[in-house]
Amino acid sequence: MQGTMGKALIGERQLEQFREQGFFVTEPAFEAHELAAMVSEFDRLHAECIQAAEATGDAKRIRFARQRPFVGEAHLKSATIAAFAKAPVYLEACAKLIGPDADLYYNQVVIKPPEEGLAFGWHQDSGYGITEPLAYITCWTAIGRTTLENGCVWVIPGSHKRGLLRHERGPESLDAVLDDEAGAIPVELEAGQVAIFSSLTLHKSGPNRSKQPRRGYVPQYHVPRVKLTETGALTGDQVPVLRGGRAVG
């Protein structure tokens, strides 16, 4: 993996953009062979996802498995992904945006299959579970090139400053309630680039109209032993990645 904890991958200009706009994009942070290994794992997990859905006979679950699969807790399903989640670019983002102690909070494989991959509506990641502290970081990683045609992520710069918006459960997703999407911009990425944004930054993604799958790996990082505000219960993957500024494991 490119970079080490001693060689900066994230500069002050990017940190300032994060503070002001709620996101920034890194240079490619992974080697071609690392991305190829992830593609193999994505394809395996997608096939298993479809097989499991078909075994239930649930039409909605089968549709999502085929058209908008999400595989959560991916680190438990793949040693390759578990190692990838501790890449230098993520550890540096944790050190500079969370602090010297950080955990993998959640991680998932996201795929938009060719020509039929579904869109996903506007939301804030914090809308899925209110924690204390509230904000954490999402590292949307392009395993392959992501474009307008294949359903790249869109963001509304500066929307993290609005605080947590109300979200409502729609027929297919949890969507933020907002008056408009003025200022929204697409975030197209080359393979290996990472879009790092606040869990309060509004984002969505479009459908995949291309003939190739769009693959993204999305690890999120938070303070250790984070709890849900409503219940006080520990939540998330709870995998230590930094302690005292040093990589764990």
N, C-alpha and C positions, 0 to 999 in steps of 0.2 A: 504494500500500500504506500502511496506517495506521501511524503512528509513524515516528520516525527514530532514528538512533543517539544523538541528543541528548535524546530524550524517552522516559522509562522506560516499558516495557510490562510489565516483570517486577519486582515489588516484593520487599522483604525478607521479607514474610510467605510469599510463594510459595517463595522460596529456602529458608526454614526448613522448609517442608513437604517440599520436595525432600530436604533432609538427613534429616528424620525419617521420612518416609513413602515416599520414592523417586519421587514424582511430584507434579505440580500442573497446574492447568488455567488457561490465559490467558483474558482477555476476547477477543471476536472481533477478529481481527487483520488481516482482509482485507475489501476492499470487494466489493460484490455483483458488479460487472463482472469483477473478478479471479477470483472463484469461477466465474462463468459461463464464462470463457475456459478454466478448468481442466476444467469439465464437458465441454466440446467436445473437448478433448484426450483426456480419459479415454475418451469414447465412441469416438473414432477408434482409440485404441490397443487398446481391448477388441475392436473389430471385426477389427483386424489380428491380434490374438492368436488369436481363434477361427479365422480364415482359415488362419493358419500351422499351427494344431493339426490342422485338418481335412485339410490337405494331407499330413500324416504318416500319417493313417489309424490312429493310436494312440488306442485308446478311452479310456485313462486320461488322456492329455494333453488330449483333446477334452473330457472331463468337467470337468477342472480349468479349462480355458479358458472353459467355459460357466458353471461354478458357483462357482469360487473363483480367478479370475485374479489373478496377480501380475505386474507388469511392472517388472523391475529396470532399473537404469541409465537411468531415465526421462529424465534430463537430456540424454542423447545422442539421444533420440528425439523431443524437443520443445523448441524454443527457449522456448516459454511456460513450460514446467516448469523449464528451466534457470535462467530469471530468477526464478521463484517460489522456488527453493531458496535464494536469497540475500535473502529478505525480511527486513525489520528485526527482526521477532520472533525469527527464527532466529539472526540475528547477535548479538542481545542475549543470547539463551540461551547461545550459544557463549562470549561474553565473560565471562559471569557463572558459567558452570558448567564450562567447559573451560580458558579462558585467552585471552590476547591473540592467539594463533596457533591457527587451527582450519581443518580441511578438511571438506568434504562426504565422509563415509565411505561411505555407501550411500544410495540413495533408490529408492523404488518406488511405483507406483500400485497400490492395493488396492481391489478392487471385490467387493461381494456382490450378485449379481443378484437381482431381485425373486423372492420366494417359494421360491427354490431355492439361494440363497447358503449355502455350507457354513460350519460352525463351524470354529474353529481352537483347538487345545488349549493348555494351560498351558505356557509356556516363558519363558526369559530370552533376550534377543537375543544376549547374549554366549555363549550355548550353541552358536551357529552358527559361531563362530570365536574362539578365545582369543587375545587381543591383549595387547600390553604398551605402555602401561598397559591394564588389563583393561576398565575401565568407560568408557562413552561415553554420549551422550544420543540418545534417540529422540524425534522431534517428530511425534506422530500428529495429523494435521490433518484436521478435518472439512470436506470440500468441500461437503457437504450435512449436514443434521441427522442425528445418529446417536443411536439409541434402543435400548432393550431389544428392541423389536419387530424392528428391522432389523439387529440384530447388532452392537451397540456393544462396545467393549473393556471388559474387566473387569481389575482389578488387585488384588493382595494388598498393602495398605499395609505398609511396613516390611520387605517380603521382600528388598529389596536388601541388607539387613544380614546375610543368611544366607550371602553369598558365592555363588560359582558352584556350582549344583547339577549333579548328573549328569543328562544327557539321553540318552534312548534313541530310536532310530529306529523310529517306528511305521509302519503301512501307508500313511499319508498325510502325516505330518509328523514333526518332531523334537520330542519331548515331554519336559518336565522330570519327573524322578522325585520326587514329593512325597507325603507321608503323607495330607494333607488340604488343603482349600482354605478353612480357617477364616479369617474376616475379609474374604473377597473382596467387593468392591463394584463395581457397574457405573459406568462413566464415560460418561454421556450428554453429548453436545456439541451446541451450536448451530452452524450453518454459520459457518465462519471461526474457531472456537475451536481451540486447540492443547493437547493433552495431552502434556506434556513429562515423560518419565520416564527413569530410569537403565536402562542395558542389563542391569542385574542385577535389575530389578523384574519379578516374575512377573506375566504377563498372558496373557489369552486373549480370544477373541471368540465370540459366539454366532451362530446361523444367522439368515439374513434371512427373516422370515416376513411381511414387508410386501409391498406391491405396487409399491414403488419401489426402485431400486438404492441401496445404501449405498456411498458413495465416500469414500475416505481417501487423502491423500497423506502418505507417511511418509519424510521425510528424516532421516538420522542423521548426527551430527557427532562428530569425534574429533580428536586431536592430529595435526599434519602427519606424513606419511611413517610412518604406523603399520604395524607388522609383526606377522605371525602368530608367536606364541610358539614353536610347534612347528617351523617351518621357517626363521624369520627373514626370510621373503619379504615384500616390500611387499604390502599388501592394500587393498581398497576402491576407491572412485571417485577419490580423491586430487585433488579439486578444491579449491583454496584459496578460503576465504571470508573469513578474517581473517588479517592479518599486522600485528603491532604494535598490535593493537586497532582497525585500520582495515579497512573493507570492501575486498575485492579484486574488481576488475572490476564 
